[in-house]
Amino acid sequence: MNDLTSRYTEALMNTFGPPKLALVRGKGTHVWDADGKEYVDLLAGIAVNSLGHGHPALVGAITEQLQTLGHVSNFFTTGPQVELAETLLRLLGGGVTAQGGGKVFFTNSGAEANEGAFKLTRRTGRTHVVVAEGGFHGRTMGALALTSKAAYREPFEPLPGEVTFVPYGDADALAAAVTGDTAAICLEPIQGEAGVVVAPDGYLAAARRVADEHGALLWFDEVQSGIGRTGDWFAHLRHEVVPDVVTLAKGLGGGFPIGAVVGLGRAADLLQPGNHGTTFGGNPVACAAALAVLRTIEADGLLEHVRVLGEKIRDGLAADPRVTEVRGEGLLIGLDLVSESAAAVVQAAQEAGFIINMTTPQRIRLAPPLVLTDDDAASFLQAWPGILDAAEV
């Protein structure tokens, strides 16, 4: 592991700091490092590896597609591209019907999906966007303009657009910020990077009303919360609110890079030829991978599994008095500790054979594969008090 780490330091830009581990193999919800140590992966590449590591459905779909067509450019189309777009629109179901139809633009990542959606909002003829404090939408220049954390934004200012930040969950502040010049309201139904902060009941519905009052688009960033992560196909479905734009990535490809911008109703036709593009977006291999993920979630009943297991994990974590709050839905889980000891907890968990994530000095995030087993969840909950002890929480 030390050899890989030192080579990493010499060869890669220092954008992430030194790697915590050098991983060499994965199977299911387990990974192994270069020293042969095994870990239960409770982060899944930050909510990416929906089916864990090496799932036969995903490996088979990618392998089969590569044997026919790997890349054709967007001068042409392929069966997987069309079928995936149709499937996403089907899963959005009532939202597509309510808005009178929908269309999809495929990208390679969540940041690129949000860049595309940001450009789409400009086609309304307006430039103002309202977003929430604590929100994270990506690191590219447009997506960064919508991202709340000043430490991310300020070194790269001036950034695109006229952006107003409002407190997340405050419907009155949102209403006060939106005007007749507002192109869109952009919100995460669950804020992932903030530590898994769930939208309060009625908040997304209030955002819909405010958007309608001012003729603005309502855009839900479901990059982290979508594709079954919360026990629903999309986190906003529980709120019974229909957006105009949905952005997706992370879990959609199960580890293979793909993202999507879904426009509903009038938003479906705002981008026209020449307005936007991508070389690799919607390539048949990525689309085949995403279709394998969606089919497996449906065939294996993973939405119900995610709902039930997520509740067990949240209840188990909350049982320790050193945890002051547990939040989330399904297998997107955040918790607060009594002290700013999250970094020590992450390290202690790693030493105990579990990969988890710190989002703030006091907050921990879990986003395991949707195929996490009851046994692996139980082993983590059994180890949890000892992890907190080792971290001296």
C-alpha positions as CSV (number, residue, x, y, z in Angstrom):
1,M,0.0,0.0,0.0
2,N,2.8,2.4,0.8
3,D,4.3,1.9,-2.7
4,L,0.9,2.8,-4.3
5,T,0.4,5.8,-2.1
6,S,3.9,7.2,-2.8
7,R,3.4,6.6,-6.5
8,Y,0.0,8.4,-6.3
9,T,1.7,11.4,-4.6
10,E,4.3,11.6,-7.4
11,A,2.0,11.1,-10.3
12,L,-1.4,12.6,-9.5
13,M,-2.4,16.2,-8.8
14,N,-2.9,17.0,-5.1
15,T,-6.6,17.7,-5.4
16,F,-7.8,15.2,-2.8
17,G,-4.9,14.9,-0.4
18,P,-3.3,11.6,0.3
19,P,-5.5,8.6,-0.2
20,K,-6.9,6.9,2.9
21,L,-6.4,3.4,1.4
22,A,-5.1,1.8,-1.7
23,L,-7.9,-0.5,-2.8
24,V,-7.2,-3.4,-5.1
25,R,-10.4,-5.6,-5.2
26,G,-14.1,-5.6,-4.4
27,K,-16.9,-8.1,-4.2
28,G,-20.4,-7.3,-3.2
29,T,-20.3,-4.9,-0.4
30,H,-16.7,-5.8,0.6
31,V,-13.4,-4.3,-0.6
32,W,-9.8,-5.3,0.0
33,D,-6.7,-3.0,0.3
34,A,-3.2,-3.6,-1.0
35,D,-2.2,-5.2,2.3
36,G,-5.0,-7.7,2.0
37,K,-7.2,-6.2,4.7
38,E,-11.0,-6.6,4.2
39,Y,-13.6,-3.8,4.7
40,V,-17.3,-3.5,4.6
41,D,-18.0,-0.6,2.2
42,L,-20.6,1.6,3.7
43,L,-19.9,4.6,1.4
44,A,-20.2,2.9,-2.0
45,G,-17.9,5.4,-3.8
46,I,-20.1,8.2,-2.3
47,A,-23.5,6.7,-3.2
48,V,-22.3,5.4,-6.6
49,N,-21.9,1.7,-6.4
50,S,-25.6,0.8,-6.2
51,L,-25.0,-2.9,-6.8
52,G,-21.8,-3.1,-4.9
53,H,-18.6,-4.3,-6.5
54,G,-18.4,-6.8,-9.4
55,H,-22.2,-7.5,-9.6
56,P,-22.7,-10.0,-12.4
57,A,-25.6,-8.1,-14.0
58,L,-23.4,-5.0,-14.4
59,V,-20.3,-6.8,-15.5
60,G,-22.3,-8.8,-18.0
61,A,-24.1,-5.8,-19.5
62,I,-20.9,-3.8,-19.9
63,T,-19.0,-6.8,-21.4
64,E,-21.8,-7.6,-23.8
65,Q,-22.2,-4.1,-25.0
66,L,-18.5,-3.6,-25.5
67,Q,-18.5,-6.6,-27.8
68,T,-20.9,-4.8,-30.1
69,L,-20.6,-1.0,-29.9
70,G,-18.5,0.9,-27.4
71,H,-18.8,4.5,-28.7
72,V,-20.5,6.0,-31.7
73,S,-20.8,9.8,-30.9
74,N,-24.0,11.7,-30.7
75,F,-24.3,12.0,-34.5
76,F,-25.9,8.6,-34.1
77,T,-28.1,6.8,-31.5
78,T,-28.2,3.3,-30.1
79,G,-30.7,1.0,-28.5
80,P,-29.4,1.3,-25.0
81,Q,-29.5,5.2,-25.2
82,V,-33.1,5.3,-26.3
83,E,-34.2,2.5,-23.9
84,L,-32.6,4.2,-20.9
85,A,-34.2,7.5,-21.6
86,E,-37.6,5.8,-22.0
87,T,-37.0,3.9,-18.7
88,L,-36.1,7.0,-16.7
89,L,-39.2,8.8,-18.0
90,R,-41.3,5.8,-17.0
91,L,-39.9,5.7,-13.5
92,L,-40.7,9.4,-13.1
93,G,-44.2,8.3,-14.0
94,G,-46.8,10.8,-12.8
95,G,-44.4,13.7,-13.1
96,V,-44.0,13.1,-16.8
97,T,-47.7,12.8,-17.2
98,A,-48.5,15.9,-15.1
99,Q,-46.1,18.0,-17.0
100,G,-47.2,16.7,-20.4
101,G,-44.1,14.7,-21.4
102,G,-40.4,14.7,-20.9
103,K,-37.0,14.3,-22.5
104,V,-33.5,13.3,-21.4
105,F,-30.0,14.6,-22.0
106,F,-27.2,12.2,-21.0
107,T,-23.9,13.3,-19.5
108,N,-20.9,11.7,-17.8
109,S,-21.2,13.0,-14.2
110,G,-23.3,14.8,-11.7
111,A,-21.4,18.1,-12.2
112,E,-21.9,17.8,-15.9
113,A,-25.6,17.1,-15.5
114,N,-25.9,20.2,-13.3
115,E,-23.9,22.3,-15.9
116,G,-26.4,21.2,-18.5
117,A,-29.4,22.0,-16.4
118,F,-27.9,25.4,-15.5
119,K,-27.6,26.1,-19.2
120,L,-31.1,24.9,-19.8
121,T,-32.4,27.4,-17.3
122,R,-30.8,30.3,-19.3
123,R,-33.0,29.3,-22.2
124,T,-35.9,30.8,-20.3
125,G,-34.5,34.2,-21.0
126,R,-33.7,34.8,-17.3
127,T,-30.5,34.5,-15.4
128,H,-31.3,34.5,-11.7
129,V,-31.2,31.2,-9.8
130,V,-32.2,30.5,-6.2
131,V,-30.4,27.7,-4.3
132,A,-30.1,26.6,-0.7
133,E,-27.3,27.1,1.8
134,G,-25.7,23.7,2.5
135,G,-26.3,22.6,-1.1
136,F,-23.6,20.9,-3.2
137,H,-24.0,20.7,-7.0
138,G,-20.5,20.1,-8.3
139,R,-17.0,21.6,-8.8
140,T,-17.1,22.8,-12.4
141,M,-17.6,26.6,-12.8
142,G,-21.3,26.6,-13.4
143,A,-22.1,24.0,-10.8
144,L,-19.8,25.6,-8.4
145,A,-21.7,28.9,-8.7
146,L,-24.7,27.0,-7.2
147,T,-22.7,25.3,-4.5
148,S,-23.0,26.8,-1.1
149,K,-19.6,26.3,0.6
150,A,-17.6,29.5,0.4
151,A,-14.3,27.7,0.6
152,Y,-15.1,25.9,-2.6
153,R,-16.4,29.0,-4.5
154,E,-14.3,31.9,-3.4
155,P,-10.9,30.9,-4.9
156,F,-12.6,30.7,-8.4
157,E,-14.8,33.8,-8.4
158,P,-16.2,35.5,-10.4
159,L,-18.5,32.6,-11.1
160,P,-21.4,32.4,-13.7
161,G,-24.8,33.7,-13.0
162,E,-26.9,35.7,-10.5
163,V,-27.3,33.3,-7.6
164,T,-29.1,33.8,-4.3
165,F,-28.6,31.5,-1.4
166,V,-31.4,30.9,1.1
167,P,-31.6,28.8,4.3
168,Y,-32.5,25.2,3.4
169,G,-36.0,24.3,4.6
170,D,-37.2,27.9,5.1
171,A,-40.1,28.3,2.8
172,D,-40.6,32.0,3.7
173,A,-37.0,32.9,2.8
174,L,-37.3,31.0,-0.5
175,A,-40.5,32.9,-1.4
176,A,-38.8,36.2,-0.6
177,A,-35.8,35.5,-2.8
178,V,-37.7,34.4,-6.0
179,T,-38.8,37.2,-8.4
180,G,-40.1,37.6,-11.9
181,D,-36.4,37.5,-13.0
182,T,-35.8,34.1,-11.5
183,A,-35.1,31.3,-14.0
184,A,-35.1,28.4,-11.6
185,I,-35.1,27.2,-8.0
186,C,-32.6,24.5,-7.5
187,L,-32.8,22.2,-4.5
188,E,-31.7,18.8,-3.3
189,P,-34.6,16.8,-1.8
190,I,-32.0,15.5,0.6
191,Q,-28.7,17.5,1.0
192,G,-26.0,14.9,0.9
193,E,-22.7,16.7,1.3
194,A,-24.3,18.8,4.2
195,G,-24.6,15.6,6.2
196,V,-27.9,14.1,4.9
197,V,-30.3,16.9,5.7
198,V,-33.9,15.9,4.7
199,A,-36.3,18.5,3.3
200,P,-39.0,19.3,5.9
201,D,-42.5,18.3,5.1
202,G,-44.2,20.9,2.9
203,Y,-40.9,22.5,1.8
204,L,-40.7,21.1,-1.7
205,A,-44.4,21.7,-2.2
206,A,-43.9,25.4,-1.2
207,A,-41.0,25.6,-3.7
208,R,-43.4,24.3,-6.4
209,R,-45.9,27.0,-5.6
210,V,-43.4,29.8,-5.5
211,A,-41.9,28.7,-8.8
212,D,-45.4,28.6,-10.4
213,E,-46.2,32.1,-9.1
214,H,-43.2,33.6,-10.8
215,G,-43.0,31.4,-13.9
216,A,-39.7,29.9,-12.7
217,L,-38.5,26.3,-13.2
218,L,-38.3,24.0,-10.3
219,W,-35.1,21.9,-10.5
220,F,-34.4,18.9,-8.2
221,D,-30.8,17.8,-7.9
222,E,-31.1,14.0,-7.3
223,V,-27.5,13.2,-8.1
224,Q,-27.0,11.6,-4.7
225,S,-30.5,10.9,-3.6
226,G,-31.9,9.3,-6.8
227,I,-32.0,5.8,-8.3
228,G,-33.4,3.9,-5.3
229,R,-31.0,5.4,-2.7
230,T,-33.8,6.5,-0.4
231,G,-36.1,3.5,-1.0
232,D,-38.0,5.4,-3.7
233,W,-36.7,5.8,-7.3
234,F,-36.3,9.5,-6.6
235,A,-36.4,11.2,-3.2
236,H,-38.8,13.9,-4.3
237,L,-41.5,11.3,-5.0
238,R,-42.3,10.9,-1.3
239,H,-43.2,14.6,-1.3
240,E,-45.6,14.2,-4.2
241,V,-44.2,17.3,-5.9
242,V,-43.6,17.4,-9.7
243,P,-40.4,19.3,-10.8
244,D,-39.5,20.7,-14.2
245,V,-36.0,19.5,-14.2
246,V,-34.3,16.5,-12.5
247,T,-30.5,15.9,-12.5
248,L,-29.1,12.4,-11.9
249,A,-25.8,10.6,-11.8
250,K,-23.9,8.7,-9.1
251,G,-25.9,5.5,-8.5
252,L,-27.4,5.5,-12.0
253,G,-24.4,3.7,-13.6
254,G,-23.5,1.6,-10.6
255,G,-19.9,2.7,-10.9
256,F,-19.8,3.3,-14.6
257,P,-19.8,7.1,-15.3
258,I,-23.1,8.5,-16.5
259,G,-25.4,11.4,-15.6
260,A,-28.7,12.7,-16.9
261,V,-30.7,15.9,-17.2
262,V,-34.4,15.2,-17.4
263,G,-36.6,18.0,-18.6
264,L,-40.4,17.8,-18.0
265,G,-43.1,19.7,-19.8
266,R,-41.8,23.0,-21.2
267,A,-38.3,22.3,-19.9
268,A,-38.1,19.3,-22.2
269,D,-37.6,21.4,-25.3
270,L,-35.6,24.3,-24.0
271,L,-32.3,22.9,-25.3
272,Q,-32.2,22.8,-29.1
273,P,-29.5,21.8,-31.7
274,G,-26.4,23.8,-31.1
275,N,-27.2,24.8,-27.5
276,H,-25.3,22.0,-25.8
277,G,-23.3,18.9,-26.4
278,T,-21.1,16.1,-25.1
279,T,-18.7,13.6,-26.7
280,F,-19.2,10.6,-24.4
281,G,-22.6,11.4,-22.8
282,G,-25.1,8.7,-23.6
283,N,-22.6,6.3,-25.0
284,P,-24.0,2.7,-25.4
285,V,-21.8,1.2,-22.7
286,A,-22.7,3.6,-20.0
287,C,-26.4,3.3,-21.0
288,A,-26.2,-0.5,-20.9
289,A,-24.7,-0.2,-17.4
290,A,-27.4,2.1,-16.2
291,L,-30.1,-0.2,-17.6
292,A,-28.6,-3.2,-15.8
293,V,-28.7,-1.2,-12.5
294,L,-32.4,-0.2,-13.0
295,R,-33.4,-3.7,-14.0
296,T,-31.7,-5.3,-11.1
297,I,-33.2,-2.8,-8.6
298,E,-36.7,-3.7,-10.0
299,A,-36.1,-7.5,-10.3
300,D,-34.5,-7.9,-6.9
301,G,-37.0,-5.8,-5.0
302,L,-34.2,-3.5,-3.7
303,L,-36.5,-0.5,-3.0
304,E,-38.3,-2.3,-0.2
305,H,-35.0,-3.8,1.0
306,V,-33.5,-0.3,1.2
307,R,-36.4,1.1,3.1
308,V,-36.5,-1.7,5.7
309,L,-32.7,-2.0,6.2
310,G,-32.2,1.7,6.3
311,E,-34.7,2.0,9.2
312,K,-32.9,-0.7,11.1
313,I,-29.6,1.0,10.7
314,R,-30.9,4.4,11.7
315,D,-32.5,2.9,14.8
316,G,-29.4,1.1,15.7
317,L,-27.2,4.1,15.4
318,A,-29.6,6.3,17.4
319,A,-29.5,3.9,20.3
320,D,-26.1,5.1,21.4
321,P,-26.3,8.3,23.5
322,R,-23.2,9.7,21.9
323,V,-25.2,10.1,18.7
324,T,-27.4,13.2,19.1
325,E,-29.4,12.9,15.8
326,V,-29.9,10.5,13.0
327,R,-31.3,11.6,9.7
328,G,-32.0,10.3,6.3
329,E,-34.2,8.0,4.2
330,G,-33.4,4.5,3.0
331,L,-29.6,3.9,2.8
332,L,-28.7,7.6,2.7
333,I,-28.0,8.2,6.4
334,G,-26.4,11.0,8.4
335,L,-25.8,11.4,12.1
336,D,-24.5,14.0,14.5
337,L,-22.1,13.2,17.3
338,V,-21.9,14.9,20.7
339,S,-18.4,16.3,19.9
340,E,-16.4,17.3,16.9
341,S,-14.9,13.8,16.6
342,A,-16.1,12.7,13.2
343,A,-12.5,12.3,11.8
344,A,-11.5,10.1,14.6
345,V,-14.7,8.0,14.2
346,V,-14.0,7.5,10.5
347,Q,-10.4,6.4,11.3
348,A,-11.6,4.1,14.1
349,A,-14.2,2.6,11.8
350,Q,-11.6,2.0,9.1
351,E,-9.3,0.2,11.6
352,A,-12.3,-1.9,12.6
353,G,-13.0,-2.8,8.9
354,F,-15.7,-0.4,7.9
355,I,-15.6,2.4,5.4
356,I,-17.7,5.5,6.4
357,N,-17.5,9.2,5.7
358,M,-17.2,12.5,7.5
359,T,-19.1,15.5,6.1
360,T,-18.4,18.0,8.9
361,P,-16.3,17.7,12.1
362,Q,-19.5,16.6,13.9
363,R,-21.3,14.7,11.1
364,I,-21.0,11.2,9.6
365,R,-22.6,9.9,6.4
366,L,-23.4,6.4,5.3
367,A,-24.4,5.6,1.7
368,P,-23.7,1.9,1.3
369,P,-24.6,-0.2,-1.8
370,L,-28.3,-0.9,-2.1
371,V,-27.4,-4.6,-1.9
372,L,-26.0,-4.3,1.6
373,T,-26.9,-7.5,3.5
374,D,-28.6,-7.7,6.8
375,D,-25.5,-9.5,8.2
376,D,-23.1,-6.7,7.2
377,A,-25.5,-4.1,8.6
378,A,-25.7,-6.1,11.9
379,S,-21.9,-6.5,12.1
380,F,-21.5,-2.7,11.8
381,L,-24.1,-1.9,14.4
382,Q,-22.5,-4.5,16.7
383,A,-19.1,-2.8,16.2
384,W,-20.5,0.8,16.4
385,P,-20.2,1.3,20.2
386,G,-16.6,0.0,20.1
387,I,-15.8,2.4,17.2
388,L,-17.0,5.3,19.3
389,D,-15.0,4.1,22.2
390,A,-11.8,3.8,20.1
391,A,-12.4,7.4,18.8
392,E,-12.9,8.6,22.4
393,V,-16.3,10.2,21.6
